[in-house]
Amino acid sequence: MQNYELVFENDIAVVKLLSNHSTVEIASSFKAELHSFIDNISTKKIVIDFLLVEFVDSTFLGAIVSGLRKIAALNGDIKICSLQPPVSMLFELTRLNKVFQIFDDTDSAIKKFEEIS
């Protein structure tokens, strides 16, 4: 089963996570795929949508941070949206809420990218 869906809104890639548990079991493959499409898509603007995710572990968060480092080196950015309360708490505990811009929904994250274009 695919653990995410990739859609485009104009020049912004939206990664919709489809698994309610984003953990070590999928982190390695997600990281590899995230790096691959950072290398292969023309946009360097990515929104990761956590709407369906109820639990995330540090390994999966590490995969996202790795993607951020890669895209930032290319003058791009990753924005996060739609965090459920337990996931939001982990972002706060790990201080990743200071690293990523976090939005209530996909539209808000996309609008922020459009404002800085």
N, C-alpha and C positions, 0 to 999 in steps of 0.2 A: 504494500500500500504506500502510495506517495504521502509523505508527511507534510507537504505544503503545496500550495497552488501559487503560481506566478502569473500576475496580471499586470497590464500596463495602463496607467492613467496619464495620457500625453507622454511626457518624457520621464515619468516616475515609475519605477518598478515597485509593485506592492506584493510582498510575500505574505500570503495568508497561511498561517500555521494551522494544520488540520488535526493534529494529535492533541488530545486533552492533557497528555503527559509528555513534556519535552524534556527528555532525560538523556543519560549517558547512552542508552540504547540507540538513539537516533542522532546524537550530537556529532559523531565522527562523519557520518554520511552527509548530514546537513551542512557541516563546515566545508566539506569538500565541494558540495554543490553550490554553496554560497560563494566560495572562492572562484569556482568555475564560471558562474554567471557574472561575477564582477569583472572577470577577465574578458568575457565574451559579449556583454551587452553594451550598447552605446551610451546608455545613461549611467551616471554615477550618483543617482539619487534613489535610495531604497527606503521603503517603509516596511517594517515587519509588524504584522497584525497578529496580536496574541488573543483575539476575542475568544477563541475556543479553548485556550490553554488554561487549565486549572492548577497545574503543578509544573514547575521547572526546577532543574537542579543546576548546581554550579558548573558542571561540565557543559551543559547546553549554553549557559550564559557565557562561558569561555569561548565557545564557537562563534557567538555573536560578536564578542569583543574582538576576536581574531578577524572577523569580516570587517569590522569598523576600522581596525588598523590598516587593513589592506586597501579599503576604499578611500580612507583619509589620505593615504600616500598618493592617490590619484586625484586629489582635490575633490573627493566626493563625501557623502555622509549617509548614515543610516539613522532613521528616526523610528521610534517605537510607539505603538498605539494599542489601545483597548486592553489594558492590563486588568485582569481579575484581581480582587483583593489579596489573595495569598501570593500571587506572582508580584504584585506591586510591592508587597512587604519585603520580598526577597531582593528586589531591585534596590529598595531603601537600605536594607541591612548590608548589602554588598557595596553600597554607594554608587551603583551604576546609574541611579537616577541623576547623579551629577555628571556622568559621562555621556549619557544619551538624552536627547530631548524626547520627552514622553508626552503623548497626546491622548485625549479621551477617545478619539475615533480616527478612522482612516482619513476622512475628509479634512479634519483639522491638520493632520500631519501633511497631507498633500498641499493644502493651502499655504502652510508655512514654507514649503519648498517653492511654491509658486511666487510667494512674496520676495524671496531672495534671488529669484532667477534674473 
